[in-house]
Amino acid sequence: MPDSADEPSTERQQDQEQRRLAQETKDERYVWWYLAYFLFGIHIVAFVMIYAVMHAK
């Protein structure tokens, strides 16, 4: 009988764990996108600076 009493809490814990993992995956994806945009922006700034230095008088 104790097994049937533990079943809802175990089910709830599994559901919470699945939601936590889904949120973590989503957050990790956002971190990679932010990193990609940041690195892209750094390159744009570097190219503009190189252009400015090469064409400075």
PDB file of N, CA, C, O and CB in Angstrom:
ATOM      1  N   MET A   1       0.801  -1.209   0.000  1.00  0.00           N
ATOM      2  CA  MET A   1       0.000   0.000   0.000  1.00  0.00           C
ATOM      3  C   MET A   1       0.842   1.272   0.000  1.00  0.00           C
ATOM      4  O   MET A   1       0.413   2.250  -0.611  1.00  0.00           O
ATOM      5  CB  MET A   1      -0.910  -0.001   1.187  1.00  0.00           C
ATOM      6  N   PRO A   2       2.009   1.330   0.641  1.00  0.00           N
ATOM      7  CA  PRO A   2       2.782   2.571   0.646  1.00  0.00           C
ATOM      8  C   PRO A   2       3.223   2.990  -0.758  1.00  0.00           C
ATOM      9  O   PRO A   2       3.441   4.175  -1.009  1.00  0.00           O
ATOM     10  CB  PRO A   2       3.998   2.417   1.539  1.00  0.00           C
ATOM     11  N   ASP A   3       3.355   2.027  -1.672  1.00  0.00           N
ATOM     12  CA  ASP A   3       3.770   2.353  -3.042  1.00  0.00           C
ATOM     13  C   ASP A   3       2.753   3.261  -3.720  1.00  0.00           C
ATOM     14  O   ASP A   3       3.130   4.202  -4.419  1.00  0.00           O
ATOM     15  CB  ASP A   3       3.958   1.072  -3.865  1.00  0.00           C
ATOM     16  N   SER A   4       1.477   2.987  -3.521  1.00  0.00           N
ATOM     17  CA  SER A   4       0.454   3.805  -4.168  1.00  0.00           C
ATOM     18  C   SER A   4       0.424   5.218  -3.583  1.00  0.00           C
ATOM     19  O   SER A   4       0.053   6.161  -4.281  1.00  0.00           O
ATOM     20  CB  SER A   4      -0.922   3.146  -4.023  1.00  0.00           C
ATOM     21  N   ALA A   5       0.805   5.377  -2.323  1.00  0.00           N
ATOM     22  CA  ALA A   5       0.835   6.699  -1.706  1.00  0.00           C
ATOM     23  C   ALA A   5       2.019   7.524  -2.231  1.00  0.00           C
ATOM     24  O   ALA A   5       1.921   8.745  -2.347  1.00  0.00           O
ATOM     25  CB  ALA A   5       0.914   6.570  -0.173  1.00  0.00           C
ATOM     26  N   ASP A   6       3.133   6.855  -2.548  1.00  0.00           N
ATOM     27  CA  ASP A   6       4.328   7.554  -3.041  1.00  0.00           C
ATOM     28  C   ASP A   6       4.235   7.890  -4.526  1.00  0.00           C
ATOM     29  O   ASP A   6       4.965   8.753  -5.013  1.00  0.00           O
ATOM     30  CB  ASP A   6       5.565   6.708  -2.791  1.00  0.00           C
ATOM     31  N   GLU A   7       3.361   7.229  -5.233  1.00  0.00           N
ATOM     32  CA  GLU A   7       3.291   7.391  -6.683  1.00  0.00           C
ATOM     33  C   GLU A   7       3.010   8.829  -7.127  1.00  0.00           C
ATOM     34  O   GLU A   7       3.699   9.302  -8.030  1.00  0.00           O
ATOM     35  CB  GLU A   7       2.229   6.486  -7.235  1.00  0.00           C
ATOM     36  N   PRO A   8       2.048   9.552  -6.554  1.00  0.00           N
ATOM     37  CA  PRO A   8       1.813  10.924  -7.014  1.00  0.00           C
ATOM     38  C   PRO A   8       3.014  11.839  -6.783  1.00  0.00           C
ATOM     39  O   PRO A   8       3.320  12.676  -7.632  1.00  0.00           O
ATOM     40  CB  PRO A   8       0.600  11.499  -6.315  1.00  0.00           C
ATOM     41  N   SER A   9       3.703  11.693  -5.639  1.00  0.00           N
ATOM     42  CA  SER A   9       4.852  12.554  -5.377  1.00  0.00           C
ATOM     43  C   SER A   9       5.999  12.222  -6.332  1.00  0.00           C
ATOM     44  O   SER A   9       6.697  13.125  -6.795  1.00  0.00           O
ATOM     45  CB  SER A   9       5.312  12.407  -3.915  1.00  0.00           C
ATOM     46  N   THR A  10       6.199  10.942  -6.630  1.00  0.00           N
ATOM     47  CA  THR A  10       7.228  10.544  -7.585  1.00  0.00           C
ATOM     48  C   THR A  10       6.892  11.077  -8.970  1.00  0.00           C
ATOM     49  O   THR A  10       7.766  11.568  -9.685  1.00  0.00           O
ATOM     50  CB  THR A  10       7.375   9.013  -7.621  1.00  0.00           C
ATOM     51  N   GLU A  11       5.636  10.979  -9.337  1.00  0.00           N
ATOM     52  CA  GLU A  11       5.191  11.487 -10.633  1.00  0.00           C
ATOM     53  C   GLU A  11       5.396  13.004 -10.700  1.00  0.00           C
ATOM     54  O   GLU A  11       5.833  13.534 -11.721  1.00  0.00           O
ATOM     55  CB  GLU A  11       3.701  11.128 -10.879  1.00  0.00           C
ATOM     56  N   ARG A  12       5.078  13.687  -9.613  1.00  0.00           N
ATOM     57  CA  ARG A  12       5.240  15.141  -9.553  1.00  0.00           C
ATOM     58  C   ARG A  12       6.722  15.517  -9.640  1.00  0.00           C
ATOM     59  O   ARG A  12       7.082  16.490 -10.303  1.00  0.00           O
ATOM     60  CB  ARG A  12       4.616  15.705  -8.252  1.00  0.00           C
ATOM     61  N   GLN A  13       7.575  14.744  -8.968  1.00  0.00           N
ATOM     62  CA  GLN A  13       9.010  15.016  -9.010  1.00  0.00           C
ATOM     63  C   GLN A  13       9.555  14.819 -10.422  1.00  0.00           C
ATOM     64  O   GLN A  13      10.386  15.598 -10.889  1.00  0.00           O
ATOM     65  CB  GLN A  13       9.758  14.110  -8.020  1.00  0.00           C
ATOM     66  N   GLN A  14       9.086  13.785 -11.089  1.00  0.00           N
ATOM     67  CA  GLN A  14       9.530  13.544 -12.463  1.00  0.00           C
ATOM     68  C   GLN A  14       9.069  14.670 -13.378  1.00  0.00           C
ATOM     69  O   GLN A  14       9.811  15.099 -14.261  1.00  0.00           O
ATOM     70  CB  GLN A  14       9.001  12.192 -12.975  1.00  0.00           C
ATOM     71  N   ASP A  15       7.859  15.144 -13.171  1.00  0.00           N
ATOM     72  CA  ASP A  15       7.334  16.247 -13.978  1.00  0.00           C
ATOM     73  C   ASP A  15       8.155  17.514 -13.739  1.00  0.00           C
ATOM     74  O   ASP A  15       8.497  18.228 -14.682  1.00  0.00           O
ATOM     75  CB  ASP A  15       5.843  16.501 -13.650  1.00  0.00           C
ATOM     76  N   GLN A  16       8.467  17.786 -12.472  1.00  0.00           N
ATOM     77  CA  GLN A  16       9.278  18.958 -12.143  1.00  0.00           C
ATOM     78  C   GLN A  16      10.671  18.847 -12.756  1.00  0.00           C
ATOM     79  O   GLN A  16      11.216  19.827 -13.264  1.00  0.00           O
ATOM     80  CB  GLN A  16       9.384  19.127 -10.620  1.00  0.00           C
ATOM     81  N   GLU A  17      11.235  17.651 -12.704  1.00  0.00           N
ATOM     82  CA  GLU A  17      12.567  17.423 -13.276  1.00  0.00           C
ATOM     83  C   GLU A  17      12.552  17.630 -14.790  1.00  0.00           C
ATOM     84  O   GLU A  17      13.478  18.220 -15.346  1.00  0.00           O
ATOM     85  CB  GLU A  17      13.064  16.002 -12.941  1.00  0.00           C
ATOM     86  N   GLN A  18      11.505  17.146 -15.456  1.00  0.00           N
ATOM     87  CA  GLN A  18      11.395  17.333 -16.903  1.00  0.00           C
ATOM     88  C   GLN A  18      11.257  18.811 -17.245  1.00  0.00           C
ATOM     89  O   GLN A  18      11.874  19.285 -18.200  1.00  0.00           O
ATOM     90  CB  GLN A  18      10.198  16.548 -17.459  1.00  0.00           C
ATOM     91  N   ARG A  19      10.452  19.546 -16.474  1.00  0.00           N
ATOM     92  CA  ARG A  19      10.300  20.982 -16.720  1.00  0.00           C
ATOM     93  C   ARG A  19      11.612  21.724 -16.468  1.00  0.00           C
ATOM     94  O   ARG A  19      11.962  22.641 -17.210  1.00  0.00           O
ATOM     95  CB  ARG A  19       9.187  21.562 -15.835  1.00  0.00           C
ATOM     96  N   ARG A  20      12.331  21.327 -15.424  1.00  0.00           N
ATOM     97  CA  ARG A  20      13.616  21.955 -15.108  1.00  0.00           C
ATOM     98  C   ARG A  20      14.620  21.709 -16.239  1.00  0.00           C
ATOM     99  O   ARG A  20      15.341  22.620 -16.646  1.00  0.00           O
ATOM    100  CB  ARG A  20      14.172  21.414 -13.766  1.00  0.00           C
ATOM    101  N   LEU A  21      14.660  20.488 -16.734  1.00  0.00           N
ATOM    102  CA  LEU A  21      15.580  20.167 -17.824  1.00  0.00           C
ATOM    103  C   LEU A  21      15.205  20.921 -19.104  1.00  0.00           C
ATOM    104  O   LEU A  21      16.083  21.385 -19.831  1.00  0.00           O
ATOM    105  CB  LEU A  21      15.587  18.653 -18.086  1.00  0.00           C
ATOM    106  N   ALA A  22      13.916  21.040 -19.374  1.00  0.00           N
ATOM    107  CA  ALA A  22      13.472  21.784 -20.553  1.00  0.00           C
ATOM    108  C   ALA A  22      13.864  23.248 -20.433  1.00  0.00           C
ATOM    109  O   ALA A  22      14.338  23.843 -21.401  1.00  0.00           O
ATOM    110  CB  ALA A  22      11.950  21.653 -20.740  1.00  0.00           C
ATOM    111  N   GLN A  23      13.671  23.838 -19.254  1.00  0.00           N
ATOM    112  CA  GLN A  23      14.042  25.243 -19.040  1.00  0.00           C
ATOM    113  C   GLN A  23      15.551  25.426 -19.144  1.00  0.00           C
ATOM    114  O   GLN A  23      16.031  26.410 -19.706  1.00  0.00           O
ATOM    115  CB  GLN A  23      13.546  25.731 -17.666  1.00  0.00           C
ATOM    116  N   GLU A  24      16.293  24.464 -18.593  1.00  0.00           N
ATOM    117  CA  GLU A  24      17.754  24.547 -18.649  1.00  0.00           C
ATOM    118  C   GLU A  24      18.244  24.480 -20.096  1.00  0.00           C
ATOM    119  O   GLU A  24      19.163  25.207 -20.475  1.00  0.00           O
ATOM    120  CB  GLU A  24      18.391  23.414 -17.818  1.00  0.00           C
ATOM    121  N   THR A  25      17.642  23.622 -20.892  1.00  0.00           N
ATOM    122  CA  THR A  25      18.011  23.513 -22.299  1.00  0.00           C
ATOM    123  C   THR A  25      17.698  24.808 -23.029  1.00  0.00           C
ATOM    124  O   THR A  25      18.493  25.275 -23.845  1.00  0.00           O
ATOM    125  CB  THR A  25      17.282  22.337 -22.963  1.00  0.00           C
ATOM    126  N   LYS A  26      16.549  25.383 -22.738  1.00  0.00           N
ATOM    127  CA  LYS A  26      16.164  26.650 -23.362  1.00  0.00           C
ATOM    128  C   LYS A  26      17.138  27.751 -22.972  1.00  0.00           C
ATOM    129  O   LYS A  26      17.579  28.522 -23.825  1.00  0.00           O
ATOM    130  CB  LYS A  26      14.729  27.042 -22.960  1.00  0.00           C
ATOM    131  N   ASP A  27      17.479  27.830 -21.684  1.00  0.00           N
ATOM    132  CA  ASP A  27      18.412  28.848 -21.204  1.00  0.00           C
ATOM    133  C   ASP A  27      19.787  28.677 -21.852  1.00  0.00           C
ATOM    134  O   ASP A  27      20.435  29.654 -22.226  1.00  0.00           O
ATOM    135  CB  ASP A  27      18.535  28.781 -19.671  1.00  0.00           C
ATOM    136  N   GLU A  28      20.221  27.421 -21.980  1.00  0.00           N
ATOM    137  CA  GLU A  28      21.521  27.155 -22.588  1.00  0.00           C
ATOM    138  C   GLU A  28      21.532  27.597 -24.043  1.00  0.00           C
ATOM    139  O   GLU A  28      22.535  28.126 -24.523  1.00  0.00           O
ATOM    140  CB  GLU A  28      21.871  25.666 -22.484  1.00  0.00           C
ATOM    141  N   ARG A  29      20.439  27.389 -24.740  1.00  0.00           N
ATOM    142  CA  ARG A  29      20.329  27.822 -26.133  1.00  0.00           C
ATOM    143  C   ARG A  29      20.436  29.339 -26.228  1.00  0.00           C
ATOM    144  O   ARG A  29      21.107  29.865 -27.116  1.00  0.00           O
ATOM    145  CB  ARG A  29      19.002  27.340 -26.750  1.00  0.00           C
ATOM    146  N   TYR A  30      19.769  30.046 -25.306  1.00  0.00           N
ATOM    147  CA  TYR A  30      19.851  31.511 -25.285  1.00  0.00           C
ATOM    148  C   TYR A  30      21.287  31.972 -25.032  1.00  0.00           C
ATOM    149  O   TYR A  30      21.750  32.931 -25.649  1.00  0.00           O
ATOM    150  CB  TYR A  30      18.912  32.089 -24.207  1.00  0.00           C
ATOM    151  N   VAL A  31      21.986  31.296 -24.131  1.00  0.00           N
ATOM    152  CA  VAL A  31      23.374  31.671 -23.840  1.00  0.00           C
ATOM    153  C   VAL A  31      24.228  31.542 -25.092  1.00  0.00           C
ATOM    154  O   VAL A  31      25.047  32.419 -25.369  1.00  0.00           O
ATOM    155  CB  VAL A  31      23.951  30.796 -22.708  1.00  0.00           C
ATOM    156  N   TRP A  32      24.053  30.463 -25.856  1.00  0.00           N
ATOM    157  CA  TRP A  32      24.833  30.293 -27.088  1.00  0.00           C
ATOM    158  C   TRP A  32      24.496  31.376 -28.104  1.00  0.00           C
ATOM    159  O   TRP A  32      25.389  31.874 -28.790  1.00  0.00           O
ATOM    160  CB  TRP A  32      24.581  28.907 -27.698  1.00  0.00           C
ATOM    161  N   TRP A  33      23.225  31.751 -28.214  1.00  0.00           N
ATOM    162  CA  TRP A  33      22.840  32.825 -29.144  1.00  0.00           C
ATOM    163  C   TRP A  33      23.459  34.152 -28.728  1.00  0.00           C
ATOM    164  O   TRP A  33      23.980  34.882 -29.571  1.00  0.00           O
ATOM    165  CB  TRP A  33      21.308  32.961 -29.213  1.00  0.00           C
ATOM    166  N   TYR A  34      23.409  34.476 -27.427  1.00  0.00           N
ATOM    167  CA  TYR A  34      24.021  35.713 -26.942  1.00  0.00           C
ATOM    168  C   TYR A  34      25.518  35.713 -27.221  1.00  0.00           C
ATOM    169  O   TYR A  34      26.074  36.731 -27.633  1.00  0.00           O
ATOM    170  CB  TYR A  34      23.760  35.893 -25.436  1.00  0.00           C
ATOM    171  N   LEU A  35      26.171  34.581 -26.999  1.00  0.00           N
ATOM    172  CA  LEU A  35      27.600  34.474 -27.272  1.00  0.00           C
ATOM    173  C   LEU A  35      27.889  34.689 -28.754  1.00  0.00           C
ATOM    174  O   LEU A  35      28.836  35.390 -29.111  1.00  0.00           O
ATOM    175  CB  LEU A  35      28.129  33.109 -26.822  1.00  0.00           C
ATOM    176  N   ALA A  36      27.078  34.089 -29.610  1.00  0.00           N
ATOM    177  CA  ALA A  36      27.270  34.237 -31.058  1.00  0.00           C
ATOM    178  C   ALA A  36      27.102  35.697 -31.482  1.00  0.00           C
ATOM    179  O   ALA A  36      27.920  36.218 -32.241  1.00  0.00           O
ATOM    180  CB  ALA A  36      26.275  33.343 -31.829  1.00  0.00           C
ATOM    181  N   TYR A  37      26.053  36.358 -31.001  1.00  0.00           N
ATOM    182  CA  TYR A  37      25.857  37.770 -31.340  1.00  0.00           C
ATOM    183  C   TYR A  37      27.000  38.630 -30.806  1.00  0.00           C
ATOM    184  O   TYR A  37      27.460  39.541 -31.495  1.00  0.00           O
ATOM    185  CB  TYR A  37      24.518  38.272 -30.782  1.00  0.00           C
ATOM    186  N   PHE A  38      27.458  38.355 -29.602  1.00  0.00           N
ATOM    187  CA  PHE A  38      28.556  39.114 -29.023  1.00  0.00           C
ATOM    188  C   PHE A  38      29.819  38.972 -29.864  1.00  0.00           C
ATOM    189  O   PHE A  38      30.469  39.968 -30.182  1.00  0.00           O
ATOM    190  CB  PHE A  38      28.821  38.657 -27.588  1.00  0.00           C
ATOM    191  N   LEU A  39      30.169  37.738 -30.227  1.00  0.00           N
ATOM    192  CA  LEU A  39      31.373  37.519 -31.030  1.00  0.00           C
ATOM    193  C   LEU A  39      31.234  38.150 -32.409  1.00  0.00           C
ATOM    194  O   LEU A  39      32.199  38.713 -32.927  1.00  0.00           O
ATOM    195  CB  LEU A  39      31.661  36.021 -31.166  1.00  0.00           C
ATOM    196  N   PHE A  40      30.065  38.068 -33.005  1.00  0.00           N
ATOM    197  CA  PHE A  40      29.819  38.711 -34.297  1.00  0.00           C
ATOM    198  C   PHE A  40      30.016  40.223 -34.165  1.00  0.00           C
ATOM    199  O   PHE A  40      30.660  40.845 -35.010  1.00  0.00           O
ATOM    200  CB  PHE A  40      28.385  38.389 -34.811  1.00  0.00           C
ATOM    201  N   GLY A  41      29.466  40.801 -33.115  1.00  0.00           N
ATOM    202  CA  GLY A  41      29.604  42.240 -32.893  1.00  0.00           C
ATOM    203  C   GLY A  41      31.049  42.649 -32.688  1.00  0.00           C
ATOM    204  O   GLY A  41      31.470  43.690 -33.192  1.00  0.00           O
ATOM    205  N   ILE A  42      31.818  41.854 -31.961  1.00  0.00           N
ATOM    206  CA  ILE A  42      33.234  42.149 -31.738  1.00  0.00           C
ATOM    207  C   ILE A  42      33.972  42.190 -33.082  1.00  0.00           C
ATOM    208  O   ILE A  42      34.819  43.056 -33.301  1.00  0.00           O
ATOM    209  CB  ILE A  42      33.875  41.089 -30.792  1.00  0.00           C
ATOM    210  N   HIS A  43      33.649  41.255 -33.974  1.00  0.00           N
ATOM    211  CA  HIS A  43      34.309  41.239 -35.288  1.00  0.00           C
ATOM    212  C   HIS A  43      33.936  42.460 -36.112  1.00  0.00           C
ATOM    213  O   HIS A  43      34.789  43.034 -36.788  1.00  0.00           O
ATOM    214  CB  HIS A  43      33.943  39.967 -36.055  1.00  0.00           C
ATOM    215  N   ILE A  44      32.683  42.859 -36.066  1.00  0.00           N
ATOM    216  CA  ILE A  44      32.259  44.059 -36.804  1.00  0.00           C
ATOM    217  C   ILE A  44      33.035  45.276 -36.299  1.00  0.00           C
ATOM    218  O   ILE A  44      33.549  46.064 -37.094  1.00  0.00           O
ATOM    219  CB  ILE A  44      30.721  44.292 -36.653  1.00  0.00           C
ATOM    220  N   VAL A  45      33.116  45.426 -34.978  1.00  0.00           N
ATOM    221  CA  VAL A  45      33.854  46.545 -34.399  1.00  0.00           C
ATOM    222  C   VAL A  45      35.322  46.488 -34.818  1.00  0.00           C
ATOM    223  O   VAL A  45      35.911  47.511 -35.166  1.00  0.00           O
ATOM    224  CB  VAL A  45      33.734  46.537 -32.861  1.00  0.00           C
ATOM    225  N   ALA A  46      35.906  45.303 -34.784  1.00  0.00           N
ATOM    226  CA  ALA A  46      37.319  45.160 -35.173  1.00  0.00           C
ATOM    227  C   ALA A  46      37.521  45.544 -36.636  1.00  0.00           C
ATOM    228  O   ALA A  46      38.489  46.234 -36.957  1.00  0.00           O
ATOM    229  CB  ALA A  46      37.803  43.710 -34.936  1.00  0.00           C
ATOM    230  N   PHE A  47      36.627  45.113 -37.533  1.00  0.00           N
ATOM    231  CA  PHE A  47      36.775  45.455 -38.952  1.00  0.00           C
ATOM    232  C   PHE A  47      36.627  46.953 -39.175  1.00  0.00           C
ATOM    233  O   PHE A  47      37.346  47.530 -39.990  1.00  0.00           O
ATOM    234  CB  PHE A  47      35.745  44.698 -39.796  1.00  0.00           C
ATOM    235  N   VAL A  48      35.708  47.584 -38.465  1.00  0.00           N
ATOM    236  CA  VAL A  48      35.537  49.035 -38.588  1.00  0.00           C
ATOM    237  C   VAL A  48      36.786  49.753 -38.086  1.00  0.00           C
ATOM    238  O   VAL A  48      37.229  50.727 -38.695  1.00  0.00           O
ATOM    239  CB  VAL A  48      34.289  49.511 -37.800  1.00  0.00           C
ATOM    240  N   MET A  49      37.349  49.283 -36.994  1.00  0.00           N
ATOM    241  CA  MET A  49      38.571  49.913 -36.472  1.00  0.00           C
ATOM    242  C   MET A  49      39.739  49.718 -37.424  1.00  0.00           C
ATOM    243  O   MET A  49      40.515  50.648 -37.645  1.00  0.00           O
ATOM    244  CB  MET A  49      38.925  49.342 -35.093  1.00  0.00           C
ATOM    245  N   ILE A  50      39.873  48.545 -37.983  1.00  0.00           N
ATOM    246  CA  ILE A  50      40.952  48.293 -38.962  1.00  0.00           C
ATOM    247  C   ILE A  50      40.777  49.209 -40.158  1.00  0.00           C
ATOM    248  O   ILE A  50      41.745  49.802 -40.634  1.00  0.00           O
ATOM    249  CB  ILE A  50      40.961  46.804 -39.420  1.00  0.00           C
ATOM    250  N   TYR A  51      39.557  49.328 -40.647  1.00  0.00           N
ATOM    251  CA  TYR A  51      39.269  50.209 -41.773  1.00  0.00           C
ATOM    252  C   TYR A  51      39.638  51.655 -41.428  1.00  0.00           C
ATOM    253  O   TYR A  51      40.250  52.355 -42.235  1.00  0.00           O
ATOM    254  CB  TYR A  51      37.779  50.112 -42.167  1.00  0.00           C
ATOM    255  N   ALA A  52      39.261  52.095 -40.225  1.00  0.00           N
ATOM    256  CA  ALA A  52      39.552  53.468 -39.810  1.00  0.00           C
ATOM    257  C   ALA A  52      41.049  53.716 -39.723  1.00  0.00           C
ATOM    258  O   ALA A  52      41.521  54.767 -40.155  1.00  0.00           O
ATOM    259  CB  ALA A  52      38.899  53.766 -38.466  1.00  0.00           C
ATOM    260  N   VAL A  53      41.806  52.771 -39.172  1.00  0.00           N
ATOM    261  CA  VAL A  53      43.255  52.925 -39.039  1.00  0.00           C
ATOM    262  C   VAL A  53      43.913  52.931 -40.419  1.00  0.00           C
ATOM    263  O   VAL A  53      44.819  53.727 -40.666  1.00  0.00           O
ATOM    264  CB  VAL A  53      43.847  51.794 -38.164  1.00  0.00           C
ATOM    265  N   MET A  54      43.471  52.059 -41.313  1.00  0.00           N
ATOM    266  CA  MET A  54      44.073  51.977 -42.647  1.00  0.00           C
ATOM    267  C   MET A  54      43.800  53.235 -43.473  1.00  0.00           C
ATOM    268  O   MET A  54      44.606  53.594 -44.332  1.00  0.00           O
ATOM    269  CB  MET A  54      43.545  50.748 -43.386  1.00  0.00           C
ATOM    270  N   HIS A  55      42.700  53.894 -43.229  1.00  0.00           N
ATOM    271  CA  HIS A  55      42.325  55.048 -44.041  1.00  0.00           C
ATOM    272  C   HIS A  55      42.539  56.377 -43.314  1.00  0.00           C
ATOM    273  O   HIS A  55      42.120  57.427 -43.801  1.00  0.00           O
ATOM    274  CB  HIS A  55      40.878  54.927 -44.460  1.00  0.00           C
ATOM    275  N   ALA A  56      43.188  56.333 -42.155  1.00  0.00           N
ATOM    276  CA  ALA A  56      43.450  57.566 -41.401  1.00  0.00           C
ATOM    277  C   ALA A  56      44.588  58.337 -42.057  1.00  0.00           C
ATOM    278  O   ALA A  56      45.483  57.749 -42.666  1.00  0.00           O
ATOM    279  CB  ALA A  56      43.794  57.250 -39.917  1.00  0.00           C
ATOM    280  N   LYS A  57      44.545  59.630 -41.929  1.00  0.00           N
ATOM    281  CA  LYS A  57      45.625  60.448 -42.498  1.00  0.00           C
ATOM    282  C   LYS A  57      46.487  61.016 -41.410  1.00  0.00           C
ATOM    283  O   LYS A  57      47.447  61.731 -41.693  1.00  0.00           O
ATOM    284  CB  LYS A  57      45.067  61.577 -43.356  1.00  0.00           C
TER     285      LYS A  57
END
